[in-house]
Structures are given as structure tokens and as C-alpha cells.
């Protein structure tokens, strides 16, 4: 198992970079499990979430995680997983 931690400031491109890495690791014909932790609390956040969703491959699954990332990891069906945002 390999774990890569991507860090950086707000809106620095962390998610896009992680998505690029995941695409490179994605098995042929497979997918990626995207564990989404962000919650929409205003219209700006709604736009950011929509932008993230629109960029993802149709082969990827989104697992909404509100609390307890272990639950989200348990629901992930692909071997390549992005956990977006730990805050």
C-alpha cells in the first residue's frame, strides 16, 4: 500500500494535483474512489463543490463522508482513493 499526502494552502491546487496522481495510478478500466468531506455552507462553497464534481471522471465514484473517514474508506470500492480535505 502506498499513501501520498498532498498539502498546501487554501485553493492552491491540492485537489487537482491529487486527481492527477490518482489518474496515473488508476487501473486500466478501473476507477477511483473520491471521499468527499466538504459541506456546503454558502453559495461560494456550493460553486467549489460543483467545480470539483465536474472535473472528475465518470468512472470515479464519490463517497460522501460527513464524519468518520473509516466509514468512507469502508465504502470505497476502488483501490485508488482520494480523501479530499481533512479539516
C-alpha angles and dihedrals in degrees: 000000000000125000122194120190115204115196135177145118128303112294092003095132099264095138094047090049092049089049090053091051091047091051089054091050096041111118117243107277090000133109145225129248110226112199105203116198101167119113124205110241099157142008094270091056090047089056092048092050091048090050091052092048093049092054096054123099117254088237091063123092123219117217112193110219118189099165134355111034090206088070091052092048089051090055095048111109101188128072093230111070132181115199102196114204127354097199 
